[in-house]
Amino acid sequence: MNPFFKIDERIEKAADDALKMCREQFYNIDSITEYNQQKVLSAFIEYGISESHFVGSTGYGYGDRGRETLDKVWARVYGAEDALVRHNFTCGTHTLATALFGVLRPGDKMLCVTGTPYDTIHNVIGIKGEGMGSLKDFGVLYDEVPLKNERLDYEAIESAVDGSVTMVYIQRSRGYELRPSLSVSEIEKVVKISKKKNPDVIIMVDNCYGEFTEKTEPTEVGADLIAGSLIKNAGGGIARTGGYIAGRHDLVEKCAYRLTTPGLGKEVGATIDMNRELYLGLFYAPHTVGEALKSAVFISALFEHFGYSVTPRYNETRHDIVQSLGLENEESLVAFCQGIQKGSPVDSFVLPEPWDMPGYDNKVVMAAGAFTLGSSIELSADAPIRPPYYAWIQGGLNFHSAKLCALLAAQSMEDKGLLK
Ligand SMILES: *Cc1c(COP(=O)(O)O)cnc(C)c1O
């Protein structure tokens, strides 16, 4: 009997079984976490990080040693020449947009080879929306190579990357789609194929949700530029806002000119009191991502055990932290999200209901009880109310808390007579 929460014996029993199913994956995840933790630690030691790096700057932020060294540590961890890590990036979309606008010029062509990219990037590219100052408004051309049976279509990529393509754009994570995430070795294959056809092409990767899920990062296998959010994997659950760009020095510099202004670039940008938490976040990131991966594997095993269709399955190799569960009907989706919310450390008393979220065609129900608003390295679940009634789950600052949350989600379904 759980002394703190009411959980039926059937669910406790299923959790024990699910945990046994997870053993091998947990072992693999631990080995990745340990490797990445050492990678991060060695970079901290190499650059002699001390308390003086945590002191923030004000005003213009000239000569901020903490900020300048953080960029170097970050670059070392990601196997890149340079990095731009800033709390001033408002979100992942802003960071990706800064990189795209930083590097692309009128007449250049961006080619997305992972089908249509993540929703919020559509306005940036200009495949949606008008008059907002998209890449299209500035004369940047766009094309995409669709996925084939949900996987990269290497042949089509090879024929599409001709001399007219300036940038090959890759989305590593599945985002809110059911396709599998990309492994770093698949990304490497795209790099090789593309550079062979056009040695000058810039390979850019949307690295959101992918950081530290493998022992290598895209920049270590030839990607020229990567970008991501600090309130997902890369901030370790510590960073309260921000984003990062890493890659080739000349490209990162152009991104810095876009973030601040031409001429000023990386030289300015007061860090106020943010340095310490960005260092701490990077230090924690490999471990936190490991916890989020274990949480996803467990939730997958548990709900498969109950008889639901899940993707990825508990025993599949993962390249991002996203898990989806096919919960079969609206009532189950809502009950599931309400259970997740009940087990959250913040806002546990809130009852999520489906609502008409701006920009979505269907109602959406969301559960999030996070220390950082909108953080998805913290356990969160969301679901558009439409067939096939999938819930998307990601994050988990620590496995034990996320595991309990999953049991409460199952209990919430059971209480309504919905759990299979
Ligand atoms: C989250 C995400 C983004 C955008 O990040 P926001 O922080 O929500 O703006 C872009 N691409 C992928 C694959 C993501 O998961």
The ligand as a MOL file (V3000), in Angstrom:
LIG
                    3D

  0  0  0     0  0            999 V3000
M  V30 BEGIN CTAB
M  V30 COUNTS 15 15 0 0 0
M  V30 BEGIN ATOM
M  V30 1 C 9.8390 22.5980 -29.0330 0
M  V30 2 C 10.3160 22.4920 -30.4070 0
M  V30 3 C 10.5190 23.6200 -31.2000 0
M  V30 4 C 10.1650 25.0130 -30.7810 0
M  V30 5 O 10.4840 25.3320 -29.5160 0
M  V30 6 P 9.6200 26.3480 -28.6220 0
M  V30 7 O 10.5020 26.5160 -27.4530 0
M  V30 8 O 8.3250 25.6910 -28.3020 0
M  V30 9 O 9.4760 27.6020 -29.3990 0
M  V30 10 C 11.0210 23.4270 -32.4690 0
M  V30 11 N 11.2830 22.2020 -32.9350 0
M  V30 12 C 11.0880 21.0870 -32.2010 0
M  V30 13 C 11.3800 19.7440 -32.7970 0
M  V30 14 C 10.6050 21.1940 -30.9150 0
M  V30 15 O 10.4060 20.0980 -30.1890 0
M  V30 END ATOM
M  V30 BEGIN BOND
M  V30 1 1 1 2
M  V30 2 1 2 3
M  V30 3 2 2 14
M  V30 4 1 3 4
M  V30 5 2 3 10
M  V30 6 1 4 5
M  V30 7 1 5 6
M  V30 8 2 6 7
M  V30 9 1 6 8
M  V30 10 1 6 9
M  V30 11 1 10 11
M  V30 12 2 11 12
M  V30 13 1 12 13
M  V30 14 1 12 14
M  V30 15 1 14 15
M  V30 END BOND
M  V30 END CTAB
M  END
